[in-house]
């Protein structure tokens, strides 16, 4: 299964040193980690905004994927429907990201008003975006 289709993840290392954290942050924001879409920034924002929703367990601090991806979906709902912002740089053939396609298809199929707030969508509609 492709990583973007995962609905859970396994942490293989629970404790990271400060050097490892800084190394990952530097890589994340470097040109070596350049992507064609904005997803990594949306996911990073979702992680940061969800930190207070995490739980301390015997394995360490854990975040729930449902919480993360609900936040992620909310951000992209607003970026795509309210502000009509493209989420992928132009590549000469297809300039719509997969998430744009999912959200725009959902809006068209269900006659959803694009200015509608994310939390005004039904649970079923929100779940279709998260998947």
C-alpha positions, -999 to +999 in steps of 0.1 A: +000+000+000+013+035-009+022+057+021-005+082+013-032+055+016-021+045+052-046+051+080-021+042+107+016+043+113+041+025+134+067+044+153+099+025+153+119+049+175+101+067+203+129+089+216+148+112+193+178+133+203+178+171+198+203+166+170+180+142+152+150+165+155+170+194+141+184+173+113+149+162+103+136+198+105+164+210+083+158+183+058+120+190+058+126+226+049+155+220+025+153+218-013+164+181-010+129+174+002+112+193-026+077+180-036+052+190-063+024+196-039+018+214-006+009+184+014+040+182+036+033+217+049-003+209+056+006+177+074+033+195+094+008+222+104-018+195+113+009+178+135+018+211+152-019+221+158-027+186+171+000+183+197-023+192+226-048+165+215-021+138+219-019+113+248+010+102+269+012+064+269+037+039+282+053+041+247+055+079+247+035+107+233+010+096+207-012+115+182-043+100+167-044+098+128-081+107+128-073+139+147-044+147+123-063+140+091-094+158+102-073+189+107-054+183+075-087+179+056-101+211+072-071+231+060-073+218+025-111+222+023-106+259+030-076+263+007-093+245-022-130+255-019-130+289-002-098+304-017-094+283-049-057+279-043-039+252-064-021+226-043+004+215-069+028+234-091+021+234-128+038+204-144+026+208-180+000+180-180-021+179-148-021+208-124-046+194-100-035+174-070-053+142-059-068+160-029-081+189-051-098+162-073-113+145-043-127+177-028-139+192-061-156+159-071-173+157-037-186+193-041-199+186-076-215+152-069-233+163-038-241+199-047-222+213-018-219+250-016-181+258-018-183+285+008-196+260+034-175+256+065-157+222+068-176+214+100-209+221+084-204+191+062-219+158+073-198+132+090-200+110+059-189+139+036-160+147+059-150+111+060-148+110+022-123+138+022-102+122+050-099+088+031 
